Amino acid sequence: MKSERILIIGSNGQIGSVLSRYLRGIYGDDRVIACDIKQPVVQDPYFEILDATNGKRLSEMLRKHKVTQVYHLAAILSAKGEQDPLRTWDINMQTYFNVLEASRENGVRKIFYPSSIAVFGAHANGIAEQYSFLDPSTVYGISKAAGENWSNYYFKRYGLDIRSLRYPGIISHQSLPGGGTTDYAVDIFHKAVKGEHFECFLSAGTTLPMIYMSDAMDATVRLMEASKDKVCVRTSYNLSGLSFSPKQLASSIRKFIPDFAISYKPDFRQQIADSWPQHIDDTFARKDWGWRPAYTLDKMTEEMIVALRKQYDLIHI
């Protein structure tokens, strides 16, 4: 484990900013290089600028740092992606092709590729099984489904050890929303803690699969540390944490902030959400490498509120 040298692409994003710290706690600060197209807000001595559309620059970085693992997190997300579909496709796919080729050519041992519940569509019929038919309704989902198939191709043809999770909506207090359809479930906590009214862009009963960031980090590392013979799915593993609606989340928040107020004004993201499954069957992840979520809805809600109150200096002693 100590011999690993890890490169995180897209380290300024919702997942990358947390994953960088999480992996450094396991492997050591100097063994986890963070990179993104812009400097992070907080100065990081182990950060380098990288435009992942530049394959030559990526290869140079892999050689420079003798990288053994790549976590490729750079992508344009679902809601933002629909504003410019062709650019979203170009960026999401070109960056991943660069990662695949540069890793193959420079001896990278493992790649982590994040997929998403956005790969599913109407044919999932409310519950997405591991091998449900994929008919994504957004260019983000289309790009993720394509990336899954390319991962499987590179594993079968070149033996490149690529591992992937289909993340549900991720909820965290460490970073702000980044343009996804499930981002209401992050923004809602910020409004609640600040005592502000929240207008939700999804309808009250829209149930979607979610996961708390701590569980997402645990699942990611569990998968990446699993022995190769345990990884039987080479497209992407279904991953489940919690499924809830905005109304259910608001009810949980009111257990801690009784006067929290919410209203509903669905926009174009409602149509995206309606095309996604309500629940995820992650039997394969549980069976193959022992995945188990740790957080209930109320446990997550309490931890989010406590953490955000500290951030906003609203703790009452």
Secondary structure, DSSP 4 states (H G I P E B T S, - for coil): -TT--EEEETTTSHHHHHHHHHHHHHH-GGGEEEEESS--SS--TTEEE--TT-HHHHHHHHHHHT-SEEEE-----HHHHTTSHHHHHHHHHHHHHHHHHHHHHTT--EEEEEEEGGG--GGGTTEE-TT-----SSHHHHHHHHHHHHHHHHHHHH--EEEEEEE-EEE-SSS---S-GGGHHHHHHHHHHTT--EEESS-TT--EEEEEHHHHHHHHHHHHHS-GGG---SS-EE---EEE-HHHHHHHHHTTSTT--EEE---HHHHHHHTS-SEE--HHHHHHH-------HHHHHHHHHHHHHHHTT----
